Amino acid sequence: MRLHLAAFSLLGLFAVACGSSGPAPTTPPSAPPAAAAEPTAEAKPDPYKTDLENWCNAPSRAPGASTAAPDARPRLIAEWISAQLQTKRAKDLAASLGAMEPGKRGGALRKEAEEQGVMTCPFADEVDAKK
């Protein structure tokens, strides 16, 4: 999405520059051209949001989760999530969810994910389905 925003911004600047009907620039032809606006570097992803994206999508990202036996699947996914969490904030969230009543965990994870811009959370959906 950020790439699309940058592309649209550049297209907008290009359209304005090319569509100008004002007077011709007064810069003499021998002068070096003005520095073109360089696209800004893609912002680094937020590590906490990345943790939440991995967590929420663990059912499809954890190797072997889709083919694991039903009794082995929860452990496999939990181990994968644990190995993926990189931020203290995500690890603290995991600890707080672990202390909650099981019926509230999915909703709490989903709410936190949505607040960070992760709009779908299949893992939370699975947790809710087990209520």
Secondary structure per residue as TSV (DSSP state, phi and psi in degrees):
chain	resnum	aa	ss	phi	psi
A	1	M	-	360.0	-40.4
A	2	R	H	-63.8	-36.8
A	3	L	H	-62.1	-41.8
A	4	H	H	-63.7	-41.7
A	5	L	H	-62.5	-43.5
A	6	A	H	-63.5	-41.8
A	7	A	H	-63.4	-44.5
A	8	F	H	-65.3	-37.3
A	9	S	H	-63.4	-45.0
A	10	L	H	-65.1	-40.7
A	11	L	H	-62.0	-40.1
A	12	G	H	-63.1	-44.2
A	13	L	H	-63.4	-41.2
A	14	F	H	-62.8	-44.8
A	15	A	H	-63.1	-42.3
A	16	V	H	-64.7	-43.5
A	17	A	H	-66.2	-41.4
A	18	C	H	-77.9	-27.5
A	19	G	T	-91.7	3.7
A	20	S	-	-66.4	133.3
A	21	S	-	-108.8	14.1
A	22	G	S	-74.9	-174.9
A	23	P	-	-66.1	157.3
A	24	A	-	-65.3	151.2
A	25	P	-	-61.6	149.8
A	26	T	-	-92.9	2.8
A	27	T	S	-69.9	129.6
A	28	P	-	-66.1	152.5
A	29	P	T	-59.8	-26.6
A	30	S	T	-80.0	-12.6
A	31	A	S	-72.4	143.7
A	32	P	-	-64.0	145.0
A	33	P	-	-63.8	150.2
A	34	A	-	-62.4	146.4
A	35	A	-	-61.5	128.6
A	36	A	-	-71.6	145.0
A	37	A	-	-65.6	121.1
A	38	E	-	-85.9	140.8
A	39	P	-	-63.4	140.4
A	40	T	-	-69.0	147.1
A	41	A	-	-63.7	144.0
A	42	E	-	-57.8	128.3
A	43	A	-	-62.5	141.9
A	44	K	-	-66.5	139.7
A	45	P	-	-65.4	147.6
A	46	D	-	-69.8	120.9
A	47	P	H	-59.0	-35.1
A	48	Y	H	-67.2	-42.4
A	49	K	H	-63.5	-39.5
A	50	T	H	-60.8	-42.1
A	51	D	H	-58.9	-45.1
A	52	L	H	-66.7	-37.7
A	53	E	H	-63.3	-43.8
A	54	N	H	-63.1	-45.1
A	55	W	H	-61.0	-50.3
A	56	C	H	-64.7	-31.5
A	57	N	T	-101.0	13.7
A	58	A	H	-55.3	-37.7
A	59	P	H	-57.7	-29.6
A	60	S	H	-101.6	-17.6
A	61	R	H	-96.0	-28.5
A	62	A	S	-67.4	121.6
A	63	P	T	-57.1	128.6
A	64	G	T	84.4	-5.9
A	65	A	T	-64.1	-37.6
A	66	S	T	-72.3	-21.0
A	67	T	T	-112.6	0.0
A	68	A	S	-69.4	151.8
A	69	A	-	-61.9	145.4
A	70	P	T	-53.6	-34.2
A	71	D	T	-78.1	-20.8
A	72	A	T	-94.8	-21.1
A	73	R	H	-59.1	-48.6
A	74	P	H	-58.6	-41.3
A	75	R	H	-65.5	-43.7
A	76	L	H	-60.3	-45.9
A	77	I	H	-65.9	-44.4
A	78	A	H	-61.0	-41.8
A	79	E	H	-65.4	-40.1
A	80	W	H	-65.4	-45.0
A	81	I	H	-59.4	-46.8
A	82	S	H	-57.4	-39.4
A	83	A	H	-72.6	-23.7
A	84	Q	H	-86.7	-29.6
A	85	L	-	-65.0	122.0
A	86	Q	-	-109.0	-21.9
A	87	T	S	-102.7	149.1
A	88	K	H	-61.9	-36.5
A	89	R	H	-61.1	-42.7
A	90	A	H	-68.3	-38.6
A	91	K	H	-66.6	-37.5
A	92	D	H	-66.0	-38.5
A	93	L	H	-62.6	-42.3
A	94	A	H	-59.9	-42.6
A	95	A	H	-64.8	-41.7
A	96	S	H	-69.3	-36.9
A	97	L	H	-65.8	-36.8
A	98	G	H	-63.1	-27.7
A	99	A	H	-86.0	-9.7
A	100	M	S	-81.6	163.3
A	101	E	-	-62.6	137.5
A	102	P	H	-53.4	-34.4
A	103	G	H	-70.2	-12.6
A	104	K	H	-104.0	-9.0
A	105	R	H	-65.1	-46.9
A	106	G	H	-60.3	-45.6
A	107	G	H	-63.9	-39.0
A	108	A	H	-67.8	-40.8
A	109	L	H	-65.4	-45.7
A	110	R	H	-59.1	-44.4
A	111	K	H	-61.4	-46.5
A	112	E	H	-63.8	-42.0
A	113	A	H	-61.8	-46.2
A	114	E	H	-62.1	-38.8
A	115	E	H	-63.2	-24.5
A	116	Q	T	-98.4	5.8
A	117	G	T	93.4	7.3
A	118	V	-	-94.8	104.0
A	119	M	-	-87.3	-15.9
A	120	T	-	-126.9	145.9
A	121	C	-	-143.6	82.6
A	122	P	H	-56.4	-33.1
A	123	F	H	-63.2	-45.0
A	124	A	H	-63.7	-36.5
A	125	D	H	-61.2	-41.8
A	126	E	H	-66.2	-40.7
A	127	V	H	-62.3	-43.6
A	128	D	H	-63.9	-35.8
A	129	A	H	-66.0	-22.2
A	130	K	T	-88.5	2.1
A	131	K	-	-59.2	360.0
